[in-house]
Amino acid sequence: MENSRTALKRRKNRNKALKWIVASSIVLLLVGISYGAFAYFKVKSALDNSKVSLERENNRSELRHEDVTFSKDPISILLLGIEDYSSKKKDGRADTQIVMTLDPNTKKINMVTIPRDTRVNIDNAGEYTGIHKINSAYTYGDITGYGAAKLQVETIEKLLNIPIDHFIAVNFEAFRDIVDALGGVTIDIKEGFWEQNIYNKKKINFKKGQAHLSGEEALAFVRMRKRDVAVTYTRDERQRQFLEATIDQAMTAGTIFKVGQLSDILGKNIETDLSMNDLYALQKQYSKLKSLSINTIEIKGADQRVDTIDYYIPEKKSLYKVSKTLRSVLKLDKSKFVTNADIVQ
């Protein structure tokens, strides 16, 4: 029992590893652009290179009966962290999957992390259709030509029984480059530690006190989880610090002059189905907030080996509770709960 609890805790920690990296990248992207007419057209041109269509009828989820808008309706966005640096940007995996809901009326954000090893039935994957880890939907969608983001979005919709209105996919390069484009971030480091730079394998030393971090340093700062100091200076605390610092930096008066650099990042390491008008609406709704109210919702479950493969098996009651909560936030009608999760006993 103790080993099971330890393994579960370790799995939860791993699945949280990139949550704030992706979320922070998206926040930076949303609040750091759309300033002024020049900025609008500059970014719009670059955004066209990042645009990926989900090929939906009326550009909305099949689980939506009516159109929704950022200005008046609660909406859902799937944030994907793509691990593709080891495969040279081919057949990447969606190693971080976060469903985020935004409500323009309450100004509240809900975030649900989908464990990457969740055992599900993946449809529309050609010869690969069947039981797999949920993060492989992105890969199979890519290699079969169905659409990487499209299959990942649809698979998560079926897991939680909710519509996914939009998606944004970023990789490590996007996170690093956005931070650098904003001139770095200043953080008050509470305890010193070191972490490896994933690009050159060198140590990055973080000393106690205020420090201005580059993109690579910021990535290492939020990723660290194996040093002894992580017990008292937790990753969640460091990630909250980073998120606050990046929002402050993105909102500075000089941000408009960074638009050229931000637009260069689009199309290279970011994919999304959001339009320029969507980004502008998001920026207008949320960039002026002094603080963000973020609620984290957990999908409970446990690691389990099935046929020599390690999966994360979610609890059905927990999935139902998460689905019910999100459907309420999204103001959806009551529905019988169905899921593609393969919950083995």
C-alpha positions as CSV (number, residue, x, y, z in Angstrom):
1,M,0.0,0.0,0.0
2,E,2.8,2.4,0.9
3,N,4.6,1.6,-2.3
4,S,1.4,2.3,-4.2
5,R,1.0,5.6,-2.5
6,T,4.6,6.6,-3.2
7,A,4.3,5.6,-6.8
8,L,1.1,7.6,-7.1
9,K,2.7,10.7,-5.6
10,R,5.6,10.3,-7.9
11,R,3.3,10.1,-10.9
12,K,1.4,13.2,-9.8
13,N,4.6,15.1,-9.5
14,R,5.8,14.0,-12.9
15,N,2.5,14.9,-14.5
16,K,2.7,18.4,-12.9
17,A,6.2,18.9,-14.2
18,L,5.2,20.9,-17.3
19,K,1.8,22.2,-16.3
20,W,2.9,25.6,-15.3
21,I,5.5,25.7,-18.1
22,V,2.7,25.3,-20.7
23,A,0.3,27.5,-18.8
24,S,2.9,30.3,-18.4
25,S,3.8,30.1,-22.0
26,I,0.2,30.6,-23.0
27,V,-0.3,33.4,-20.5
28,L,2.8,35.1,-22.0
29,L,1.5,34.6,-25.5
30,L,-2.0,35.9,-24.7
31,V,-1.0,39.0,-22.8
32,G,2.1,39.9,-24.6
33,I,0.6,40.5,-28.0
34,S,-2.3,42.5,-29.6
35,Y,-1.1,46.0,-28.6
36,G,-1.9,48.7,-31.1
37,A,-2.8,48.5,-34.9
38,F,0.8,47.7,-35.9
39,A,1.0,44.9,-33.3
40,Y,-2.3,43.5,-34.5
41,F,-1.3,43.2,-38.1
42,K,2.3,42.1,-37.3
43,V,1.1,39.2,-35.1
44,K,-1.8,38.4,-37.4
45,S,0.6,37.7,-40.3
46,A,2.7,35.5,-38.1
47,L,-0.3,33.8,-36.5
48,D,-1.4,32.5,-39.9
49,N,1.7,30.3,-39.9
50,S,0.7,28.8,-36.6
51,K,-2.9,28.2,-37.4
52,V,-4.1,24.6,-37.5
53,S,-7.7,23.8,-38.4
54,L,-9.5,21.1,-36.5
55,E,-11.7,20.6,-39.5
56,R,-14.9,21.0,-37.5
57,E,-18.4,21.8,-38.9
58,N,-19.2,25.4,-38.1
59,N,-15.7,25.5,-36.4
60,R,-17.1,24.2,-33.2
61,S,-17.0,20.9,-31.2
62,E,-19.6,18.3,-31.9
63,L,-20.5,18.5,-28.3
64,R,-21.6,22.2,-28.7
65,H,-25.1,23.0,-30.0
66,E,-24.5,26.7,-30.2
67,D,-21.5,29.0,-30.9
68,V,-19.6,30.5,-27.9
69,T,-17.6,33.7,-27.7
70,F,-14.8,34.7,-25.4
71,S,-16.5,37.9,-24.4
72,K,-19.7,36.4,-22.9
73,D,-19.4,32.6,-22.6
74,P,-17.3,30.2,-20.5
75,I,-15.0,28.4,-22.9
76,S,-12.5,25.6,-22.7
77,I,-9.0,25.5,-24.1
78,L,-6.7,22.5,-24.3
79,L,-3.1,23.4,-23.6
80,L,-0.6,20.9,-25.0
81,G,3.1,20.6,-24.1
82,I,4.7,18.8,-27.0
83,E,7.9,16.8,-26.4
84,D,9.6,16.8,-29.8
85,Y,13.1,18.0,-29.2
86,S,14.3,14.4,-28.9
87,S,12.6,13.3,-32.1
88,K,13.7,16.4,-34.1
89,K,10.1,17.7,-34.2
90,K,8.7,14.6,-35.8
91,D,6.0,12.5,-34.3
92,G,6.0,14.4,-31.0
93,R,4.1,13.3,-27.9
94,A,1.6,15.4,-26.0
95,D,3.4,14.9,-22.7
96,T,1.5,17.7,-21.0
97,Q,-2.3,18.0,-21.4
98,I,-4.2,20.7,-19.5
99,V,-7.9,21.5,-19.9
100,M,-8.4,25.1,-18.9
101,T,-11.8,26.8,-18.6
102,L,-12.2,30.5,-18.6
103,D,-15.3,32.3,-17.5
104,P,-15.5,36.0,-18.5
105,N,-18.2,36.6,-15.9
106,T,-16.5,35.3,-12.8
107,K,-12.9,35.8,-14.1
108,K,-12.1,32.4,-12.7
109,I,-9.9,29.8,-14.4
110,N,-10.1,26.0,-13.8
111,M,-7.2,23.8,-14.8
112,V,-7.3,20.0,-15.1
113,T,-4.1,18.1,-15.8
114,I,-4.7,14.9,-17.8
115,P,-2.1,12.3,-16.7
116,R,-0.1,11.5,-19.8
117,D,-0.3,7.7,-19.2
118,T,-4.1,7.6,-18.8
119,R,-5.3,4.3,-20.3
120,V,-8.0,5.1,-22.9
121,N,-9.6,3.8,-26.1
122,I,-8.4,6.0,-29.0
123,D,-10.7,6.1,-32.0
124,N,-10.0,7.3,-35.6
125,A,-6.3,6.2,-35.4
126,G,-6.4,3.9,-38.4
127,E,-4.4,0.7,-37.6
128,Y,-3.6,2.1,-34.2
129,T,-7.2,2.4,-33.1
130,G,-7.6,0.7,-29.7
131,I,-6.3,0.9,-26.1
132,H,-3.3,3.2,-25.6
133,K,-1.8,5.9,-23.3
134,I,-3.7,9.1,-23.9
135,N,-0.6,11.1,-24.9
136,S,-0.1,8.9,-27.9
137,A,-3.2,10.3,-29.6
138,Y,-1.2,13.2,-30.8
139,T,1.4,10.9,-32.3
140,Y,-1.1,8.6,-34.0
141,G,-3.0,11.5,-35.4
142,D,0.1,12.8,-37.0
143,I,1.5,9.6,-38.6
144,T,-2.0,8.6,-39.9
145,G,-2.7,12.0,-41.4
146,Y,-5.9,12.4,-39.3
147,G,-4.4,15.4,-37.5
148,A,-2.3,15.4,-34.4
149,A,-4.1,18.1,-32.5
150,K,-7.5,17.0,-33.9
151,L,-7.1,13.4,-32.5
152,Q,-5.8,14.6,-29.2
153,V,-8.6,17.1,-28.8
154,E,-11.3,14.5,-29.6
155,T,-9.7,11.9,-27.3
156,I,-9.8,14.3,-24.4
157,E,-13.4,15.3,-25.2
158,K,-14.4,11.7,-24.9
159,L,-12.4,11.2,-21.7
160,L,-14.2,14.0,-19.9
161,N,-17.4,14.2,-21.8
162,I,-17.0,17.9,-22.4
163,P,-16.4,20.0,-25.5
164,I,-12.9,21.4,-26.1
165,D,-13.5,24.8,-27.8
166,H,-9.9,25.6,-28.8
167,F,-6.3,24.3,-28.4
168,I,-2.8,25.7,-28.1
169,A,0.3,23.5,-28.4
170,V,3.7,24.7,-27.4
171,N,7.1,23.1,-27.0
172,F,10.2,23.9,-24.9
173,E,11.6,26.2,-27.5
174,A,8.4,28.3,-27.5
175,F,8.6,28.7,-23.7
176,R,12.2,29.7,-23.8
177,D,11.9,32.1,-26.7
178,I,8.8,33.9,-25.3
179,V,10.6,34.5,-22.0
180,D,13.6,35.8,-23.9
181,A,11.4,38.0,-26.1
182,L,10.0,39.7,-23.1
183,G,13.5,40.4,-21.7
184,G,13.5,37.6,-19.1
185,V,11.7,37.5,-15.8
186,T,12.8,38.7,-12.3
187,I,12.1,36.3,-9.4
188,D,13.0,36.4,-5.7
189,I,14.6,32.9,-5.3
190,K,13.8,31.7,-1.7
191,E,16.3,28.9,-1.5
192,G,19.4,28.1,-3.6
193,F,19.7,25.0,-5.8
194,W,20.9,23.8,-9.2
195,E,19.3,22.3,-12.2
196,Q,20.6,21.0,-15.6
197,N,20.1,23.0,-18.7
198,I,18.3,20.6,-21.1
199,Y,20.0,22.2,-24.1
200,N,23.7,22.0,-23.2
201,K,23.6,19.7,-20.2
202,K,25.4,22.3,-18.1
203,K,24.5,23.1,-14.5
204,I,22.5,26.3,-13.8
205,N,23.1,27.5,-10.3
206,F,20.2,29.5,-8.6
207,K,21.4,31.6,-5.6
208,K,19.0,32.8,-2.9
209,G,17.8,36.3,-3.6
210,Q,16.4,38.3,-6.5
211,A,17.6,37.1,-9.9
212,H,16.7,38.0,-13.5
213,L,16.3,34.8,-15.5
214,S,16.7,34.1,-19.2
215,G,14.4,31.7,-21.0
216,E,16.7,28.7,-20.5
217,E,17.2,29.6,-16.8
218,A,13.4,30.0,-16.3
219,L,12.8,26.7,-17.8
220,A,15.3,25.0,-15.4
221,F,13.9,27.0,-12.5
222,V,10.3,25.6,-12.9
223,R,11.4,22.1,-14.0
224,M,13.5,21.2,-10.9
225,R,12.0,18.4,-8.8
226,K,14.9,16.0,-7.8
227,R,17.0,18.2,-5.6
228,D,16.7,18.0,-1.8
229,V,15.5,21.6,-1.6
230,A,12.3,20.6,-3.5
231,V,10.9,19.4,-0.3
232,T,10.8,22.8,1.3
233,Y,10.9,25.0,-1.8
234,T,8.3,23.1,-3.8
235,R,7.8,23.2,-7.5
236,D,4.3,24.5,-7.2
237,E,5.6,27.5,-5.2
238,R,8.3,28.2,-7.8
239,Q,5.9,27.9,-10.6
240,R,3.4,30.3,-8.9
241,Q,6.3,32.8,-8.5
242,F,7.2,32.4,-12.1
243,L,3.7,32.9,-13.3
244,E,3.3,36.1,-11.3
245,A,6.6,37.4,-12.5
246,T,5.9,36.7,-16.2
247,I,2.5,38.4,-16.1
248,D,4.1,41.5,-14.6
249,Q,6.8,41.5,-17.2
250,A,4.3,41.0,-20.1
251,M,2.3,44.0,-18.8
252,T,5.1,46.5,-18.7
253,A,5.0,49.5,-21.0
254,G,7.9,48.2,-23.1
255,T,6.1,45.0,-24.1
256,I,4.8,46.6,-27.4
257,F,8.4,46.7,-28.6
258,K,8.7,43.0,-28.2
259,V,5.9,42.2,-30.6
260,G,8.2,41.6,-33.5
261,Q,10.1,39.0,-31.6
262,L,6.9,37.4,-30.3
263,S,5.5,37.2,-33.8
264,D,8.7,35.4,-35.0
265,I,8.1,32.7,-32.4
266,L,4.6,32.0,-33.8
267,G,4.6,29.4,-36.6
268,K,7.8,27.7,-35.4
269,N,7.0,26.1,-32.1
270,I,3.4,27.0,-31.5
271,E,0.2,25.6,-33.1
272,T,-3.3,26.8,-32.4
273,D,-6.8,27.1,-33.9
274,L,-7.3,30.5,-32.3
275,S,-7.7,33.5,-34.6
276,M,-6.3,36.9,-34.1
277,N,-9.7,38.2,-33.0
278,D,-9.8,35.3,-30.4
279,L,-6.4,36.4,-29.0
280,Y,-7.5,40.0,-28.9
281,A,-10.7,39.0,-27.0
282,L,-8.7,37.0,-24.5
283,Q,-6.2,39.7,-24.0
284,K,-9.0,42.3,-23.5
285,Q,-10.8,40.0,-20.9
286,Y,-7.9,38.9,-18.8
287,S,-4.8,41.1,-19.2
288,K,-6.1,43.9,-17.0
289,L,-6.7,41.6,-14.0
290,K,-4.5,42.3,-11.0
291,S,-4.5,38.7,-10.0
292,L,-5.7,35.4,-11.6
293,S,-8.1,33.1,-9.7
294,I,-6.9,29.7,-10.6
295,N,-8.5,26.5,-9.4
296,T,-6.7,23.2,-9.9
297,I,-8.9,20.1,-10.3
298,E,-7.4,16.6,-9.9
299,I,-8.2,13.4,-11.6
300,K,-7.6,10.8,-9.0
301,G,-6.3,7.3,-9.9
302,A,-3.3,5.0,-9.6
303,D,-0.5,3.6,-11.6
304,Q,-1.1,0.0,-12.8
305,R,0.8,-2.4,-15.0
306,V,-1.4,-4.0,-17.7
307,D,0.1,-6.5,-20.1
308,T,3.7,-5.3,-19.3
309,I,2.8,-1.6,-19.9
310,D,2.5,0.9,-17.1
311,Y,-0.7,3.0,-17.3
312,Y,-2.5,5.6,-15.1
313,I,-5.9,4.2,-14.3
314,P,-8.3,7.0,-13.3
315,E,-11.0,6.4,-10.8
316,K,-14.4,6.4,-12.5
317,K,-16.0,8.4,-9.6
318,S,-13.3,11.0,-9.9
319,L,-13.7,11.3,-13.7
320,Y,-17.4,11.8,-13.2
321,K,-16.9,14.4,-10.6
322,V,-14.4,16.3,-12.8
323,S,-16.7,16.1,-15.8
324,K,-19.7,17.3,-13.8
325,T,-17.7,20.2,-12.4
326,L,-16.5,21.3,-15.8
327,R,-19.9,20.9,-17.4
328,S,-21.3,23.1,-14.7
329,V,-18.7,25.8,-15.3
330,L,-19.3,25.6,-19.1
331,K,-23.0,25.9,-18.5
332,L,-23.8,22.6,-20.3
333,D,-27.0,20.6,-19.9
334,K,-27.0,17.5,-17.7
335,S,-25.8,14.5,-19.6
336,K,-25.3,10.8,-18.9
337,F,-21.6,10.4,-18.1
338,V,-19.7,8.4,-20.7
339,T,-15.9,8.1,-21.1
340,N,-13.4,6.4,-23.2
341,A,-11.2,5.6,-20.2
342,D,-10.4,1.9,-20.0
343,I,-10.8,1.3,-16.3
344,V,-9.4,-2.1,-15.6
345,Q,-10.0,-3.8,-12.3
